[in-house]
Amino acid sequence: MDLSDIIFQGDFNPVEIFREDPCIGGIIPYFISRNPQYSYLELSGQWVRQTAEKKVITEAASAGVYFFRDAPLFLEAVADSLRFDKLYSYNNNMFLCPAMNGIIRSNKLVQAVQVRGGVLN
């Protein structure tokens, strides 16, 4: 899913990342920022521990692109967001970044990939 509101550049191949490790359920490109208009990732090395919408929990800001291993895992992540809507919504709106918490909760890995840029389109 590309929300296409942030411009960035990066050199990574999501197909290869998923092929190399079947435990990886998601991939999130990120850049460095502290601007509260972005979503944020709490990292442990290259792995995402949790995500937050419009809340600066680290300097790892989501670049607005989310890779899911497959459609069933995407649907599980969306269902998790709906289940925990009060926890993950922002101003009574649902966003995609917190759906990655559902992947993490299902014991799959979400890999963070640092990119350059991070300018709102």
Secondary structure, 3 states (H helix, E strand, C coil): CECCCEEEECCCCHHHHHHHCCCEEEEEEEEECCCCCCCEEEEECCEEEEEECCCCCCCEEECCECEECCHHHHHHHHHHHHHCHHHHCECCECCCHHHHHHHHHCCCEEEEEECEEEEEC
